[in-house]
Amino acid sequence: MDRREDAPQNSRVLGLTPPALLLELLAAQRWRHPGDDAMRKAIPWFADPLIFLTTLDYIRFNSQSLELFADDPGLSDLFRVKRGGTAGTVDLPWLDADRAFFIAVNRIPGDDVAIALDYRSDTTNPRVVASDAWSTRQYTWRVIAPTLRSFADALGLLGDKPLPRFSPGEPGAPIP
């Protein structure tokens, strides 16, 4: 688990340290919705429109629902979210609320869909998963990219020029 003590408390999300690339994209204002066409190309099965969470505060606020889902048995079963620290190993199609946070959520209230960073694959370079409410009759979580970098690249968010490199708390780093 990436609940590292060396990361500043104000840069964490649900106790997890965001990947450096996410912090760089946020600081450069490149972590933004690339348009519905680009989203459909990258995730053709994902039907509902999303908004990208463009600050650590928005990410923290929206990710709090993972704790609610995991701690309520009915919501846990509906949204397939559990806590690995309590339930033991949690594998896909379930999401581990102790090892994930949201980076994009439903644009339309009530759609209840999201994209999350899933730290079960790698604590420094997590994979990207999305909720799937369309392919089966049951809510599931599916891998949409093996890393945040591959997802951002598929969406054209990396751009032509290199992103600035920041350490959390450094001048120019995103304000949490």
Disulfide bonds with the S-S distance in Angstrom:
none
